[in-house]
Amino acid sequence: LIHGDIKSANILLDSYLEPKIGDFGLAREGPLQQYTHVKVSRVHGTRPYLPDEFLRAKKFSTKVDTYSFGIVLFELATGLRAYDDYRKHKFLKDHVLSVEENQVCEILRDTRGG
């Protein structure tokens, strides 16, 4: 099963503070075992959480969910949103990748969104 819309808003906490994935409205069965992806005609999901390769080639696979979860981890590590109109690099992935190697600790410490 491929969720197709992993994002912070779809990760909920139960009464024991255990995370649960919600909103399976875009979920699809994965490819048959001998295939690596399913070709789709339309792209669904939340743009800041989708890999560029999926947006271009429209090949739906478990890699889409893996990438999306990586963006959620970036959000947790930095305290920043996946998309922000006020940043130079609007998408969090691009913002993180634009940081110089010697500034990585700064982006992880700065949770003010700057």
C-alpha positions in Angstrom: 0.0 0.0 0.0 1.3 3.4 -0.9 -0.2 6.3 1.1 0.6 9.0 -1.4 0.1 12.0 1.0 2.5 11.6 4.0 2.8 15.0 5.7 2.8 16.4 9.2 -0.9 17.1 9.1 -1.6 13.4 8.4 0.4 12.1 11.3 -1.8 12.0 14.4 -1.1 11.1 18.0 -3.3 8.7 19.9 -4.1 8.9 23.6 -0.7 7.2 24.4 1.1 9.8 22.1 1.8 7.0 19.6 1.9 8.4 16.0 -0.7 7.1 13.6 -0.9 7.8 9.9 -4.3 9.1 8.8 -6.1 10.2 5.6 -5.8 7.3 3.3 -7.9 9.1 0.6 -5.1 9.0 -1.9 -3.7 5.6 -1.0 -3.3 3.0 -3.7 -2.1 -0.6 -4.0 1.5 -0.7 -4.8 2.9 -2.3 -8.0 2.9 -6.0 -8.5 6.0 -7.7 -7.2 7.8 -7.8 -10.5 7.4 -4.0 -11.0 9.0 -1.1 -9.2 6.2 1.5 -9.8 2.8 2.2 -11.1 2.4 4.8 -13.9 -0.3 7.4 -13.0 -2.0 10.0 -15.3 -2.5 12.6 -12.6 -0.3 13.7 -9.7 -2.1 13.8 -6.3 -0.6 14.7 -2.9 0.8 17.8 -1.3 3.5 19.5 -3.4 6.1 20.3 -0.8 6.2 16.6 0.3 6.4 15.1 -3.2 9.7 14.3 -5.0 10.5 16.1 -8.2 11.0 12.8 -10.0 7.4 11.8 -9.2 6.1 15.1 -10.4 7.9 14.8 -13.7 7.7 11.1 -14.5 4.4 10.3 -12.6 5.8 6.9 -11.4 4.0 6.1 -8.2 6.0 3.9 -5.8 6.9 3.4 -2.2 9.7 5.9 -2.8 7.1 8.7 -2.8 6.2 7.9 0.8 9.8 7.5 1.8 10.7 11.0 0.4 7.6 12.5 2.0 8.6 11.1 5.4 12.1 12.6 4.9 10.5 16.0 4.5 8.5 15.4 7.8 11.9 14.6 9.4 13.4 17.8 8.1 10.4 19.7 9.6 11.0 18.0 13.0 14.8 18.6 12.9 14.5 22.3 11.9 11.2 23.4 13.3 10.4 24.9 9.8 7.5 24.3 7.5 7.7 22.2 4.3 6.8 25.3 2.4 7.1 29.0 3.3 6.5 31.9 0.9 8.7 34.2 3.0 11.9 32.1 2.7 14.4 32.6 -0.2 14.1 28.9 -0.9 10.4 28.3 -0.5 10.5 24.5 -0.3 12.2 23.1 2.9 14.3 20.6 0.9 15.8 23.4 -1.2 16.3 25.5 2.0 18.2 22.7 3.8 20.3 21.9 0.7 21.2 25.6 0.3 22.8 25.7 3.7 26.6 25.7 3.7 28.2 22.7 5.4 29.5 24.8 8.3 26.0 26.2 8.9 24.1 22.9 9.4 24.2 23.2 13.2 22.7 26.7 12.9 19.7 25.6 10.9 19.1 22.8 13.4 19.3 25.3 16.3 17.3 28.1 14.7 13.6 27.1 15.2 12.3 30.6 14.5 11.7 29.9 10.9 14.5 32.1 9.5 
